[in-house]
Amino acid sequence: MGISPLPIRPPVRRWTHPVLFIIALIFIVLLHSSAFISSAFFQSNPQEFARRSQILSKCAYIHAKPGPPPNFYARTQNDRYLDSENTTPVLVRNATIWTAANDGHEVLTGDLLMHHGLIKAIGDVPLSLIRQVESKNKKLEIIDAQGAWVTPGIVDLHSHIGVGSVPELNGARDTNSHKAPILPWLRSIDGLNTHDASYELAIAGGVTTAQILPGSANDIGGQAFLIKLRPTAERSPSSMLLEPPHTLNGSHIDHSLTPRWRHMKHACGENPSRVYGMTRLDSGWNFRAAYDSARKLRDAQDDFCAKVESNSWDDLAGKTFPEELQWESLVDVLRGRVKLSVHCYEAVDLDGIVRLTNEFEFPVASFHHAGETYLVPELLKKTWGGTPAIALFASNFRKKREAYRGSEFAPRVLAEHGIDVVMKSDHPVVNSRYLLHEAAQAHYYGLDPALALLSVTYTPATAMGMGHRIGMLKPGYDADVVIWSSHPLSLASTPTQVYIDGIPQLSLPSRYVAKGPTAPPRTPNFDSEKVAAVVYEGIPPLEPRSIKRALFVNVSGLYMRGEGSSGVTHVSEQAESVGVEDGRVVCVGQCSFFAAGGVDTVDLEGGTITPGLTSFGAPLGLVEIRLEPSTNDGRVHNPLDGDLPALLGDTIMRAQDGLMFGGRNLLLAYRGGVTTAITAPSGTFLQGISTAFSPGVVHARVGNASVIDEVALHVGVSMSSRVSVSTQVAALRNMLFGDGGDEVLRRVRKGETTLVVDVESADIMATLLRLKDEYEAHSSRELRLTFAGATEAHILAHEIAKAGVSVIVTQSKPFPTTWEQRRILAGPPITQESLVTALLKAGVNVAIGVVDEYNARNTRFEAGWFLLTSDGFIDRTTALELTTTNLEKALGVQREMPQDLVAYRGGDVFEFEAKVVGVISETLGRTDLFV
C-alpha cells in the first residue's frame, strides 16, 4: 500500500493577518471614538452639535457645587455697586474693630478703608493706598471713630421684611400662601414690597442683610431670597437682591457659570396643622411625598445625563432633559444646592426632619425657632450632611404650646455642644432693628461674647452661604460696616453710622446718639439655672425660697419709694449692708446688731437695692399660653358686637375674677424684679376693670395676694375694630353722660377712678381730648383720663400735657405695625427724641409698660433703654419712676403702695451685669430669695 501524502496548505503571505487585525482595530477605535464621530457628524449637522453641547454643559451644571467663582476675590468693586450710585470712599480712623475673624476673637485697633462697595484695607491702612484712592477721587471722607466699636453689618437669617410689610394692609400681605401645604415653587421675591416702613428701622439697628423667608403656614412655603436693605437707584426688588440664583429669570442660562446658593423654607409643627386642619402625621407624609416626587425627577435627570456622558445618544433620540418647573427647586435641595431653613420647635418635629434628611439624603442649613434643640443636641448631629445652625429667639417663648419649653439658656447649651448658634428676628415678630439686642440677651444669659457677636454676623452669613463676602470685616469683603455708640453687647448699644455696600445710611448727626460703655458687660453667673433648664426639660422650678430675716452685704446703692408714693428716692450711695425682716428694711449701713441673730447673708457684690417694678400692658395672670384658649381667661364680650347676656346686667368684667397664679410668665416677671402686676381683661371696646396683685404668690387666697382689687376702667378705641371709630366714641360718650351702670363706671363719672383708653392714633387722641372737655363742661367734674399705647402721642404732646392726661407707652421700642401707629417717633439714630423724652419734655406724666407677657421679665431693660439713650435727660431715679410711681399715678392708684424692694447682685438695675437675687416684699411680709 502506498502512503497518503500530507495535506498541502495554499501559500499565504505572512503580512495578511497583521494587516487585517490592524484595520479591524482601527475601525473599532474609530467606531467608538466620540471625537471622530463628532467631528464627522457635526461638520454636517452643527445644530445637533450645539444641542448636544448644551445638554453636556447642563448635565455638568446640575452637579456643580454652589459658591463664589474662582476669581471672586480678584474683584475690584462690589457687583452691587453701580456708577449711578458712585459714592465717596470712606476712611474710618481710630476705631476698635471687631472683625469676626479668628472665631470672633480678633479685635484690631486702627483704621478701615471702604471704596467701590468693598473693604480695601483694615487695621494698619498703608498711606500709599490712601493716597492712591485720593488721587483717583475728588474727595476721601474721613470719619474719626474716637475709639468706638466697629463691626460687620448685622445679618438676619430669618426675616419677613418686605413680604410682611408695615403698616399692615390687606394689599400687602404676602408672607404666606394658603393654597396648599407643599409649595416649593413659590418665591418670596415675587411679593417683596419696596415700601415697607421697616427697612429704615432695621438699618437703624445695624441690619444690612436679611434672608426673606416665606411664612410658616405651609410645610414647604417656598423659596427664600437674600437682600441688602439699602434703597437702590432702580428702586426695584431685584436690585436689592444679594447673589440671586442664575435661574431667577429662567433656566436658559450660561452653564459655565459657578452656581449660586439657593434658599428655601420648610415648617413643621403647629402652624401648618392649624392652617390646614391637619396633624403632624399629615405633615410627615406631605414631606415624604414631595421629596419622593423630587427624587424621581432627580433620578430621571441623572439617568439622562449618565447616557449623555457615556455618549449613548441613540438611546436619547427624541428625548429631552427631564424637567418640571414645580419640583426643580426641591431637586436642587436633594443635590445639596439649597440652603434650607426649617421652622421646627419640638423634639418630635426635629426628629421627623432629621429622619427625612436621612431617608432622602439632603442637608439642612439651619433649624429656626428650634425651642427644644438645646434638649436634643445629639439628635441634631444625626442630620444628613452635618449639624445645622440653630436660629433662636433670646426670650420670646410660651406664646404657643410648642414654644413652652423654650429657654434663655438654649444658646449657651447648644454652643457648649459645638453647635453653631444664630440669633434671629423673625421680623416683624421681633422688630429686626433690635436684633443685636437678641444677641446681647443671649450673652447676658451665658453665651460667650465672641459667639454672641458671631450669632448675628458671620454665623448667619455662613448659614446662608454668604460667608465669603458678608459677616466679616476683611479686605475684599462687602463694605457692610456699623459704628456703634457703645460696646455692641451692652444694653441699648446704637449705631452712629451704618454703611451698606460702602454707602452711609444714617443722616442724624452722631452727636445726638448717647455714648455708652466701651467695655463688654460682666454678665452674671447663671450656671445653676442653665443646668436646671436641661434637667427639667425647659420647665425648671421658679418658686423662690422665702425667709423672714436677711442681711444684704456689699450693697452699692439703695433706692426706695418716697412717702405717699411721691416718687423714688436715692437713700444711700454706699449702703454697705441692709438688714431686712418680715419684708421691711430695719437697718442700713451698720447692721452688726442685726447680723448677730440667725440671718441669711446675701452678698450683692456691689449690686443695688431698688423699688420693685410694676408691670402693665401684658395680660399677666390671665394668659399662660396665648394660642391655647384652655390656658387663658379668654376675651370679654364686646357690647358693640351685640347685646350682652341679660344675666350680666350692667356688670363690667373684672380682671380679678379670672386671675391664675403660678404661671411661668408671672414667676419669671417676679424673678425679673416685677413685684406688682396690674392687669386689665382682654377685649376690644369695653375691656373691663384692672386689678393689681403680687406675681409671687401661689393662689388668690394668700394674704395680700391682691394689692388693689379695682384699679381703673379700661376701654379701647381703634381703627382696627369691626365698628367705626365714631361709633366707638359715641358709645363711650353715652357711657360717660349716662346714668346708672356698674359702680366703677359711676366712680369714673365722679372723677374718682381713672378711665384708661387703649389708643394709638393722634387723631383719635385729639377726639378723646375733646370728649374730655365736653364731659367736664357738662358735669363740672374732672374726667381722669390716661392714654395707653399712644404710639402717636408726640404729635399732640403739649395738648395732652395741658389736659392733664397721662400716657403709658406700652411699645417702648416703637414700630408702625398698623396704620394708626404709622407716625412713630423712632428715636436715635433716626430722630433725636424718643416718644418718652418728647412727652416728658412737654410735661406729661409718662410711664412705660409691655404688651407681651413673656417680655414682662424684661421691664427693667425696657426702662434702661430710655435711660441710656436719652443723652442724660433721664436719670436713674426717673427711669425707676417710669415703671413704678409714674405708672401708678397714670392708672389712678391713690393709696400708698407697699415698699417692695428688689436686690440685684453684681450691678445696677439697668445693666446687663446685674441679676435679681431677692425680693424684699412688704406686701407678703417676707423676703424671697432666688439663690
Secondary structure, 3 states (H helix, E strand, C coil): CCCCCCCCCCCCCCCHHHHHHHHHHHHHHHHCCHHHHHHHHHHHCHHHHHHHHHHHHHHHHHCCCCCCCCCHHHCCCCCCCCHHHCCCCEEEEEEEEECCHHHHCCEEEEEEEEECCEEEEEECCCHHHHHHHHHHCCCCEEEECCCCEEEECEEEEEECCCCECCCCCHHHECCCCCCCCECCCCEHHHHCCCCCCHHHHHHHCCEEEEEECCCCCCCEEEEEEEEECCCCCCCCCHHHECCCCHHHHCCCCCCCCCCCCEEEEEECCHHHHHHHCCCHHHHHHHHHHHHHHHHHHHHHHHHHHHHHHCCCHHHHCCCCCCCCCCCHHHHHHHCCCEEEEEEECCHHHHHHHHHHHHHHCCCCCEEEECCCHHHCHHHHCCCCCCCCEEEECCCCCCCCHHHCCCCCCHHHHHHHCCCCEEECCCECCCCHHHHHHHHHHHHHCCCCHHHHHHCCCHHHHHHCCCCCCCCCCCCCCECCEEEECCCCCCCCCCEEEEEECCEECCCCCHHHCCCCCCCCCCCCCCHHHHHHHHHCCCCCCCCCEEECEEEEEEEEEEEEECHHHCCEEEEECCCEEEEEECCEEEEECCCHHHHCCCCEEEEEEEEEEEECEEEECCCCCCECCCCCHHHECCECCCHHHCCCCHHHCCCCCEHHHHCCCCCHHHHHHHHCCEEEEEECCECCCEEEECEEECCCCCCCCCCCCEEECCCCEEEECCCCCCCCHHHHHHHHHHHHHCCCCCHHHHHHHCCCCCEEEEECCHHHHHHHHHHHHHHHHHHCCCCCEEEEECCCHHHHHHHHHHCCCEEEECCCCCCCCCHHHCCCCECCCCCCCEHHHHHHHHCCCEEECCCCHHHHHHHHHHHHHHHHHCCCCCCHHHHHHHCCHHHHHHCCCCCCCCCCEEEEECCCCCCCCCEEEEEEECCCCEEEECC
